[in-house]
Amino acid sequence: MVLSPFLGKSLSLIGQDPVTAAFLVVGSVGIPPCTPHWVRYGPDTSVSVTLAYHTAASARERSVEDFNALARQAHLNPREPGRFAIVDAAKIGAVGVWSVGRRLRHGRPEALAK
């Protein structure tokens, strides 16, 4: 695939929105999801696309991480995911209840159907 005609051009040439430049500093990360993007490093340019996928296991781990983030905000020191299955299951359940409550507080009663 020849990309040189597209280098330095707007992504609108291939059916996308115009380019937005993001200048990153050391330690920062910018990954536009499911979008082709140019990456310039010095004089070199490459084209990249980020594709994410989720599994039931990654969704469970994300729920545990969500719980842990809330616990840290409450100045607690939660255990990392995977140490104890029963603790992870309790965290997942708590996040589910919290999520439904949040949807209901924001006037979205369809939250009970999920």
MDTraj code that builds the backbone (N, CA, C; nanometers):
import mdtraj as md
import numpy as np

residues = "MET VAL LEU SER PRO PHE LEU GLY LYS SER LEU SER LEU ILE GLY GLN ASP PRO VAL THR ALA ALA PHE LEU VAL VAL GLY SER VAL GLY ILE PRO PRO CYS THR PRO HIS TRP VAL ARG TYR GLY PRO ASP THR SER VAL SER VAL THR LEU ALA TYR HIS THR ALA ALA SER ALA ARG GLU ARG SER VAL GLU ASP PHE ASN ALA LEU ALA ARG GLN ALA HIS LEU ASN PRO ARG GLU PRO GLY ARG PHE ALA ILE VAL ASP ALA ALA LYS ILE GLY ALA VAL GLY VAL TRP SER VAL GLY ARG ARG LEU ARG HIS GLY ARG PRO GLU ALA LEU ALA LYS".split()
xyz = np.array([
    [0.0850, -0.1174, 0.0000],
    [0.0000, 0.0000, 0.0000],
    [0.0893, 0.1233, 0.0000],
    [0.0654, 0.2137, -0.0897],
    [0.1451, 0.3348, -0.1008],
    [0.0763, 0.4457, -0.0228],
    [0.1457, 0.5002, 0.0763],
    [0.0881, 0.6045, 0.1603],
    [0.1466, 0.7418, 0.1324],
    [0.2561, 0.7486, 0.0591],
    [0.3235, 0.8767, 0.0408],
    [0.2330, 0.9870, -0.0135],
    [0.1332, 0.9592, -0.1021],
    [0.0478, 1.0688, -0.1462],
    [-0.0348, 1.1297, -0.0335],
    [-0.0542, 1.0559, 0.0775],
    [-0.1378, 1.1038, 0.1862],
    [-0.0598, 1.1735, 0.2968],
    [0.0706, 1.1539, 0.3004],
    [0.1495, 1.2101, 0.4096],
    [0.1379, 1.3614, 0.4127],
    [0.1116, 1.4136, 0.5338],
    [0.1006, 1.5574, 0.5506],
    [-0.0321, 1.6128, 0.5057],
    [-0.1235, 1.5278, 0.4606],
    [-0.2535, 1.5742, 0.4126],
    [-0.3592, 1.5495, 0.5192],
    [-0.4740, 1.6100, 0.5013],
    [-0.5856, 1.5901, 0.5932],
    [-0.6402, 1.4492, 0.5787],
    [-0.6823, 1.3910, 0.6907],
    [-0.7444, 1.2592, 0.6849],
    [-0.8772, 1.2634, 0.6118],
    [-0.9297, 1.3825, 0.5837],
    [-1.0558, 1.3916, 0.5099],
    [-1.0402, 1.3325, 0.3697],
    [-0.9161, 1.3168, 0.3253],
    [-0.8928, 1.2539, 0.1959],
    [-0.9405, 1.1092, 0.1946],
    [-0.9457, 1.0471, 0.3111],
    [-0.9895, 0.9085, 0.3160],
    [-1.1181, 0.8944, 0.3972],
    [-1.2017, 0.9986, 0.3947],
    [-1.3336, 0.9912, 0.4560],
    [-1.3377, 1.0175, 0.6048],
    [-1.2364, 1.0797, 0.6590],
    [-1.2326, 1.1089, 0.8021],
    [-1.2405, 1.2597, 0.8235],
    [-1.2603, 1.2983, 0.9492],
    [-1.2580, 1.4397, 0.9846],
    [-1.1180, 1.4952, 0.9629],
    [-1.1073, 1.6276, 0.9506],
    [-0.9744, 1.6875, 0.9333],
    [-0.8816, 1.6543, 1.0497],
    [-0.7544, 1.6649, 1.0227],
    [-0.6511, 1.6319, 1.1204],
    [-0.6544, 1.7305, 1.2367],
    [-0.6356, 1.6776, 1.3562],
    [-0.6143, 1.7591, 1.4744],
    [-0.4759, 1.7246, 1.5252],
    [-0.3921, 1.8254, 1.5387],
    [-0.2558, 1.8012, 1.5860],
    [-0.2549, 1.7969, 1.7375],
    [-0.1855, 1.7004, 1.7918],
    [-0.1673, 1.6894, 1.9359],
    [-0.0186, 1.6736, 1.9617],
    [0.0383, 1.7667, 2.0323],
    [0.1802, 1.7614, 2.0619],
    [0.1961, 1.6994, 2.1999],
    [0.2685, 1.5900, 2.2055],
    [0.2838, 1.5143, 2.3288],
    [0.4196, 1.5407, 2.3915],
    [0.4225, 1.5354, 2.5220],
    [0.5488, 1.5485, 2.5945],
    [0.5878, 1.4112, 2.6461],
    [0.7097, 1.3985, 2.6922],
    [0.7577, 1.2716, 2.7439],
    [0.6643, 1.2243, 2.8553],
    [0.6202, 1.0993, 2.8444],
    [0.5329, 1.0418, 2.9459],
    [0.3849, 1.0544, 2.9148],
    [0.3477, 1.1315, 2.8115],
    [0.2061, 1.1443, 2.7777],
    [0.1700, 1.0431, 2.6699],
    [0.0444, 1.0088, 2.6647],
    [-0.0027, 0.9123, 2.5665],
    [-0.1273, 0.9686, 2.5012],
    [-0.1338, 0.9596, 2.3716],
    [-0.2535, 0.9996, 2.2987],
    [-0.2841, 0.8947, 2.1946],
    [-0.3913, 0.8220, 2.2131],
    [-0.4249, 0.7143, 2.1212],
    [-0.5684, 0.7338, 2.0730],
    [-0.5884, 0.7887, 1.9545],
    [-0.7251, 0.8017, 1.9046],
    [-0.7815, 0.6642, 1.8693],
    [-0.8919, 0.6229, 1.9317],
    [-0.9439, 0.4877, 1.9072],
    [-1.0099, 0.4730, 1.7706],
    [-0.9839, 0.3611, 1.7055],
    [-1.0475, 0.3230, 1.5781],
    [-1.0388, 0.4324, 1.4730],
    [-0.9301, 0.5052, 1.4727],
    [-0.9122, 0.6155, 1.3789],
    [-0.7711, 0.6087, 1.3225],
    [-0.7580, 0.6080, 1.1912],
    [-0.6219, 0.6142, 1.1371],
    [-0.5590, 0.7481, 1.1744],
    [-0.4341, 0.7458, 1.2109],
    [-0.3673, 0.8695, 1.2496],
    [-0.2206, 0.8642, 1.2098],
    [-0.1682, 0.9833, 1.1791],
    [-0.0272, 0.9962, 1.1442],
    [0.0505, 1.0153, 1.2728],
    [0.1650, 0.9536, 1.2793],
    [0.2533, 0.9724, 1.3933],
    [0.3848, 1.0250, 1.3385],
    [0.4236, 1.1430, 1.3824],
    [0.5501, 1.2010, 1.3373],
    [0.6493, 1.1982, 1.4518],
    [0.7650, 1.1464, 1.4225],
    [0.8735, 1.1423, 1.5189],
    [0.9965, 1.1909, 1.4465],
    [1.0335, 1.3156, 1.4724],
    [1.1441, 1.3752, 1.3988],
    [1.1064, 1.3861, 1.2521],
    [1.1943, 1.3454, 1.1621],
    [1.1637, 1.3567, 1.0199],
    [1.0769, 1.2416, 0.9682],
    [1.0560, 1.1398, 1.0492],
    [0.9818, 1.0220, 1.0055],
    [0.8330, 1.0341, 1.0366],
    [0.7506, 0.9776, 0.9490],
    [0.6059, 0.9745, 0.9683],
    [0.5583, 0.8321, 0.9456],
    [0.4694, 0.7866, 1.0306],
    [0.4089, 0.6555, 1.0107],
    [0.2582, 0.6695, 1.0266],
    [0.1859, 0.5728, 0.9744],
    [0.0406, 0.5702, 0.9861],
    [0.0052, 0.4580, 1.0815],
    [-0.0884, 0.4861, 1.1704],
    [-0.1250, 0.3874, 1.2704],
    [-0.2765, 0.3885, 1.2886],
    [-0.3303, 0.2787, 1.3367],
    [-0.4714, 0.2712, 1.3751],
    [-0.4777, 0.1863, 1.5012],
    [-0.5587, 0.2289, 1.5949],
    [-0.5729, 0.1570, 1.7202],
    [-0.7081, 0.0872, 1.7215],
    [-0.7051, -0.0421, 1.7380],
    [-0.8279, -0.1200, 1.7476],
    [-0.8312, -0.1844, 1.8853],
    [-0.9374, -0.1595, 1.9584],
    [-0.9509, -0.2166, 2.0921],
    [-1.0579, -0.3250, 2.0887],
    [-1.0410, -0.4239, 2.1720],
    [-1.1435, -0.5268, 2.1840],
    [-1.1627, -0.5555, 2.3320],
    [-1.2799, -0.6063, 2.3649],
    [-1.3125, -0.6352, 2.5038],
    [-1.3654, -0.7770, 2.5137],
    [-1.3263, -0.8455, 2.6184],
    [-1.3760, -0.9796, 2.6468],
    [-1.4514, -0.9742, 2.7794],
    [-1.5202, -1.0816, 2.8123],
    [-1.5889, -1.0879, 2.9416],
    [-1.4871, -1.0717, 3.0550],
    [-1.3710, -1.1327, 3.0387],
    [-1.2677, -1.1225, 3.1424],
    [-1.2161, -0.9795, 3.1560],
    [-1.1958, -0.9102, 3.0429],
    [-1.1461, -0.7725, 3.0516],
    [-1.2535, -0.6801, 3.1082],
    [-1.3820, -0.7081, 3.0815],
    [-1.4911, -0.6279, 3.1388],
    [-1.4962, -0.6469, 3.2904],
    [-1.4765, -0.7713, 3.3368],
    [-1.4741, -0.7964, 3.4817],
    [-1.3565, -0.7239, 3.5464],
    [-1.2406, -0.7327, 3.4838],
    [-1.1231, -0.6656, 3.5398],
    [-1.1436, -0.5148, 3.5432],
    [-1.2074, -0.4610, 3.4400],
    [-1.2357, -0.3172, 3.4370],
    [-1.3282, -0.2775, 3.5520],
    [-1.4291, -0.3621, 3.5813],
    [-1.5187, -0.3330, 3.6932],
    [-1.4426, -0.3327, 3.8256],
    [-1.3514, -0.4274, 3.8422],
    [-1.2704, -0.4311, 3.9646],
    [-1.1830, -0.3068, 3.9719],
    [-1.1235, -0.2665, 3.8592],
    [-1.0414, -0.1454, 3.8568],
    [-1.1261, -0.0214, 3.8872],
    [-1.2499, -0.0171, 3.8362],
    [-1.3400, 0.0947, 3.8672],
    [-1.3667, 0.1016, 4.0176],
    [-1.3947, -0.0141, 4.0781],
    [-1.4169, -0.0190, 4.2218],
    [-1.2926, 0.0294, 4.2961],
    [-1.1763, -0.0192, 4.2542],
    [-1.0519, 0.0195, 4.3197],
    [-1.0277, 0.1704, 4.3102],
    [-1.0612, 0.2299, 4.1960],
    [-1.0446, 0.3746, 4.1797],
    [-1.1349, 0.4499, 4.2780],
    [-1.2597, 0.4043, 4.2918],
    [-1.3512, 0.4670, 4.3878],
    [-1.3006, 0.4487, 4.5312],
    [-1.2485, 0.3304, 4.5610],
    [-1.1957, 0.3040, 4.6951],
    [-1.0757, 0.3945, 4.7242],
    [-0.9904, 0.4152, 4.6254],
    [-0.8744, 0.5031, 4.6461],
    [-0.9188, 0.6471, 4.6710],
    [-1.0269, 0.6903, 4.6032],
    [-1.0795, 0.8244, 4.6278],
    [-1.1274, 0.8380, 4.7719],
    [-1.1695, 0.7266, 4.8315],
    [-1.2135, 0.7251, 4.9709],
    [-1.0954, 0.6986, 5.0650],
    [-0.9731, 0.7099, 5.0137],
    [-0.8494, 0.6923, 5.0902],
    [-0.8340, 0.5505, 5.1455],
    [-0.8841, 0.4521, 5.0696],
    [-0.8644, 0.3117, 5.1037],
    [-0.7523, 0.2552, 5.0177],
    [-0.7038, 0.1377, 5.0515],
    [-0.5965, 0.0744, 4.9767],
    [-0.6455, -0.0628, 4.9280],
    [-0.7216, -0.0660, 4.8169],
    [-0.7802, -0.1930, 4.7713],
    [-0.6762, -0.2874, 4.7118],
    [-0.7089, -0.4170, 4.7147],
    [-0.6215, -0.5184, 4.6544],
    [-0.6391, -0.5169, 4.5026],
    [-0.5338, -0.5514, 4.4335],
    [-0.5364, -0.5555, 4.2872],
    [-0.6262, -0.6697, 4.2391],
    [-0.6790, -0.6602, 4.1169],
    [-0.7636, -0.7669, 4.0626],
    [-0.6885, -0.8999, 4.0531],
    [-0.7626, -1.0083, 4.0729],
    [-0.7070, -1.1406, 4.0520],
    [-0.6508, -1.2085, 4.1751],
    [-0.6392, -1.1391, 4.2853],
    [-0.5819, -1.2022, 4.4049],
    [-0.6804, -1.2983, 4.4706],
    [-0.8067, -1.2545, 4.4819],
    [-0.9098, -1.3377, 4.5434],
    [-1.0372, -1.3262, 4.4609],
    [-1.0816, -1.4365, 4.4026],
    [-1.1991, -1.4352, 4.3151],
    [-1.3234, -1.3851, 4.3875],
    [-1.3423, -1.4222, 4.5117],
    [-1.4616, -1.3813, 4.5852],
    [-1.4628, -1.2307, 4.6109],
    [-1.3456, -1.1736, 4.6372],
    [-1.3347, -1.0292, 4.6578],
    [-1.3624, -0.9568, 4.5265],
    [-1.3070, -1.0089, 4.4172],
    [-1.3333, -0.9494, 4.2856],
    [-1.4822, -0.9541, 4.2533],
    [-1.5484, -1.0664, 4.2814],
    [-1.6921, -1.0793, 4.2537],
    [-1.7715, -0.9772, 4.3338],
    [-1.7347, -0.9551, 4.4593],
    [-1.8038, -0.8559, 4.5423],
    [-1.7839, -0.7149, 4.4862],
    [-1.6625, -0.6859, 4.4400],
    [-1.6347, -0.5540, 4.3811],
    [-1.7157, -0.5340, 4.2538],
    [-1.7243, -0.6379, 4.1709],
    [-1.8013, -0.6293, 4.0464],
    [-1.9481, -0.6030, 4.0784],
    [-2.0018, -0.6735, 4.1774],
    [-2.1401, -0.6514, 4.2179],
    [-2.1628, -0.5103, 4.2697],
    [-2.0701, -0.4607, 4.3496],
    [-2.0819, -0.3254, 4.4044],
    [-2.0794, -0.2210, 4.2929],
    [-1.9916, -0.2400, 4.1941],
    [-1.9849, -0.1457, 4.0821],
    [-2.1147, -0.1503, 4.0015],
    [-2.1714, -0.2694, 3.9850],
    [-2.2985, -0.2815, 3.9142],
    [-2.4097, -0.2056, 3.9840],
    [-2.4200, -0.2202, 4.1154],
    [-2.5221, -0.1481, 4.1933],
    [-2.4968, 0.0017, 4.1859],
    [-2.3710, 0.0437, 4.2003],
    [-2.3364, 0.1854, 4.1939],
    [-2.3725, 0.2434, 4.0571],
    [-2.3458, 0.1653, 3.9513],
    [-2.3736, 0.2111, 3.8149],
    [-2.5238, 0.2295, 3.7916],
    [-2.6044, 0.1342, 3.8386],
    [-2.7504, 0.1468, 3.8247],
    [-2.7990, 0.2677, 3.9031],
    [-2.7503, 0.2850, 4.0249],
    [-2.7897, 0.4010, 4.1052],
    [-2.7531, 0.5315, 4.0383],
    [-2.6369, 0.5343, 3.9779],
    [-2.5931, 0.6558, 3.9080],
    [-2.6854, 0.6871, 3.7898],
    [-2.7209, 0.5833, 3.7138],
    [-2.8118, 0.6046, 3.6001],
    [-2.9478, 0.6537, 3.6483],
    [-2.9973, 0.5973, 3.7564],
    [-3.1267, 0.6383, 3.8097],
    [-3.1222, 0.7825, 3.8605],
    [-3.0123, 0.8201, 3.9252],
    [-2.9979, 0.9583, 3.9740],
    [-2.9956, 1.0577, 3.8597],
    [-2.9507, 1.0132, 3.7435],
    [-2.9452, 1.1019, 3.6273],
    [-3.0697, 1.0895, 3.5401],
    [-3.1768, 1.0323, 3.5959],
    [-3.3040, 1.0276, 3.5258],
    [-3.3101, 0.9295, 3.4105],
    [-3.2396, 0.8182, 3.4225],
    [-3.2421, 0.7175, 3.3163],
    [-3.2975, 0.5870, 3.3740],
    [-3.4300, 0.5743, 3.3838],
    [-3.4890, 0.4559, 3.4456],
    [-3.4652, 0.3262, 3.3668],
    [-3.4219, 0.3362, 3.2425],
    [-3.3912, 0.2143, 3.1667],
    [-3.2762, 0.1380, 3.2293],
    [-3.2106, 0.1989, 3.3275],
    [-3.0999, 0.1334, 3.3962],
    [-3.1448, 0.0057, 3.4653],
    [-3.2701, -0.0012, 3.5055],
    [-3.3197, -0.1209, 3.5731],
    [-3.3346, -0.2373, 3.4772],
    [-3.3470, -0.2095, 3.3462],
    [-3.3671, -0.3163, 3.2472],
    [-3.2364, -0.3852, 3.2117],
    [-3.1238, -0.3265, 3.2460],
    [-2.9940, -0.3837, 3.2059],
    [-2.9482, -0.4899, 3.3006],
])
top = md.Topology()
chain = top.add_chain()
for i, resn in enumerate(residues, 1):
    res = top.add_residue(resn, chain, resSeq=i)
    for name in ("N", "CA", "C"):
        top.add_atom(name, md.element.get_by_symbol(name[0]), res)
traj = md.Trajectory(xyz[None], top)
